Amino acid sequence: MNNEIDKSNLRQVILDYPNQLQIGADFAKDIKFELKNKPSNLIICGMGGSALPGNLLTLYLKEHGIKLPVHIARNYSLPFETDENSLIFISSFSGNTEETVSCFKEALKRKLAIIAFSEGGQVASIAKESNTPHVKYKINFKNFQPRYATTYAFMAMHQVLTNLGISAKMELLPKIDSQSHESYGKILAKKAKNKIPIIYTSERYGLLAKIWKVKINENAKLPAFWNVFPNLNHYEMLSFANPIGDYCAFMLKGPKDHPRIQKRMDLTAELYRDRGIEVEMIDIQEGTFLEKVLNTFVLGDWVSYYLALENNRDPVPIGMVEELKEKMKNA
């Protein structure tokens, strides 16, 4: 059944996730760059899946005590935090994302320190013309989607920061076992079939909840929502006092979450179940911070993948996005 629906073999992309770590670092190992001054902050310009590596990098730097403020620019212009000492990462897998290309041109006009990341497209062309360092993604996979380049791009960005002496080299790469999560992801997808998924976790792991939501949107073509404890207990949970529609709540529980957060998760799950909402408590496994994040990340991939198959949808095409892009060309 998988091959009939999953025409581009996205399953293999998910299985190959662990290989992205070293390959991503290798993309950027030869990128050298002289900074005139110590960067005041890092501005990562990207949209959709091309922005997710920036969120992951932000978490990683914070967890490792690297005090470099990071701002994600998901727009046509650089954020107000940008100054003359900002380091700019231009992130567009295709290289043709119009918002990101606009930021690239602005950064060039302001003569900022820039490093570009793309497979090709306008970003590669502009980088070549302006003599801007360019990390080129070389991924040999049919119909590869930017949302699955997150780990490639994260490692490439981290490698650049390592080359610049801002971050330290990863002596040991995180251990990710994608295949071991597949069966559990399939089970969770069945529980969420014909329901609207909600993903909750602690603030520390909020990125994971957001990524699960994004993957469900893009792969399963379903609405999904995410939020974090304890804030959701002060407003969002009220919307489920008398639920309209069918929901399935996935609660991602971290082993080192604050005890009161863990208690809130348990009690919120109890309240939701009393109101007929399916709740699945998912323990984030032990390991290094990156191992916790990336293994839970992959589990979310499997959930979204099998939700797509449950609904007889090819997980790869993003028809409405492409349709909008075409309309924007003529707007």
C-alpha positions, 0 to 999 in steps of 0.5 A, spaced: 500 500 500 505 504 501 508 504 494 501 506 491 500 512 495 507 514 497 509 515 490 516 519 492 518 514 497 518 519 503 518 513 507 526 512 505 527 519 507 525 518 514 529 512 515 535 515 512 534 521 517 540 519 521 545 520 515 543 527 515 547 529 521 554 527 518 552 529 511 549 536 513 556 538 517 560 536 510 556 540 506 559 546 510 566 544 512 570 548 507 566 554 508 571 559 511 569 566 513 573 572 516 568 576 521 570 584 522 567 584 529 564 579 534 557 578 531 552 582 536 547 576 533 545 571 528 539 573 523 536 567 520 532 568 514 527 563 512 520 560 511 517 554 512 521 548 512 527 552 511 526 556 518 525 550 522 533 549 522 534 556 525 529 554 531 533 547 532 540 551 532 537 556 537 535 551 542 542 547 541 546 554 542 542 555 548 542 548 551 550 549 550 551 556 554 553 559 547 550 566 548 549 568 541 542 571 540 538 568 534 532 571 531 528 568 525 526 572 520 520 570 516 518 576 512 520 580 506 525 584 510 530 583 516 528 584 523 529 590 527 534 587 531 539 587 525 545 592 526 551 593 523 555 587 526 549 582 525 551 575 522 546 573 516 544 566 514 540 566 508 536 559 508 532 557 502 532 550 500 530 551 493 533 558 493 527 561 490 523 563 496 521 570 495 521 573 502 528 570 503 531 572 497 528 579 499 532 579 505 538 577 502 538 583 497 537 587 503 543 584 507 547 586 501 545 593 500 547 594 508 553 590 507 552 585 512 556 579 513 552 573 510 552 566 509 547 563 504 544 556 504 541 553 498 540 547 493 541 552 488 536 557 485 536 565 486 540 564 492 546 561 489 546 565 483 546 572 487 551 569 492 556 567 486 555 574 483 556 578 490 562 573 492 558 571 498 559 564 501 554 559 499 553 552 502 550 548 497 545 542 499 547 536 494 541 531 496 540 526 491 532 524 492 526 525 487 521 530 489 525 532 496 521 537 500 525 542 504 521 540 511 526 534 510 532 538 510 531 540 517 537 536 520 541 537 514 541 545 514 541 545 522 548 541 522 550 545 516 549 552 520 552 549 526 558 547 522 559 554 519 559 557 527 564 552 528 568 554 523 567 561 525 569 559 532 562 561 535 560 554 537 564 547 538 565 541 534 560 535 536 565 530 538 559 525 538 553 525 533 547 524 536 544 517 536 538 517 532 534 510 530 529 512 525 526 505 524 525 503 531 520 509 532 516 507 525 511 502 529 509 506 534 508 512 529 503 508 526 500 506 532 499 513 534 497 515 527 491 510 527 489 513 534 488 520 530 485 518 524 479 522 523 481 527 529 484 533 529 491 533 532 493 537 538 500 537 540 502 539 547 509 539 551 513 543 556 516 550 554 523 547 553 520 542 548 515 547 544 519 546 538 518 539 537 510 540 538 511 546 533 514 541 528 509 535 529 504 540 527 507 543 521 509 535 519 501 533 520 499 540 516 504 538 510 504 531 510 497 529 512 494 535 509 490 536 516 489 542 521 493 541 527 494 545 533 500 546 538 501 549 545 505 549 551 504 548 559 503 551 563 500 557 559 495 553 555 492 551 562 490 559 563 486 559 556 486 554 551 484 548 555 477 552 556 476 551 549 475 544 550 470 544 556 465 542 551 468 540 545 466 541 538 469 536 533 473 530 534 480 531 537 486 527 539 491 530 544 499 528 544 502 530 550 510 530 549 513 529 556 520 530 558 524 526 563 527 533 566 520 537 566 519 541 572 515 536 577 509 541 577 509 541 569 509 533 569 503 534 574 499 539 570 500 534 564 497 528 567 491 532 570 490 536 563 490 529 560 485 526 565 480 533 564 480 532 557 479 524 557 473 526 561 470 530 556 471 525 550 478 527 548 483 521 546 489 523 549 496 519 548 502 521 553 508 520 549 515 520 554 521 523 550 526 518 551 533 519 555 539 521 552 543 528 550 539 534 549 539 533 541 538 525 542 531 527 545 529 532 540 531 528 534 528 522 536 522 525 538 522 529 531 522 523 527 517 520 531 512 526 529 515 524 522 512 517 522 505 519 525 504 525 520 506 520 514 502 514 517 496 519 518 497 521 510 496 514 508 490 512 513 487 518 509 489 515 502 494 521 501 500 522 498 505 525 503 509 529 499 505 534 494 504 541 497 499 543 491 496 549 494 503 552 496 505 551 489 498 554 486 499 560 491 506 561 488 504 561 481 498 566 483 503 570 486 508 571 480 502 574 477 500 578 482 
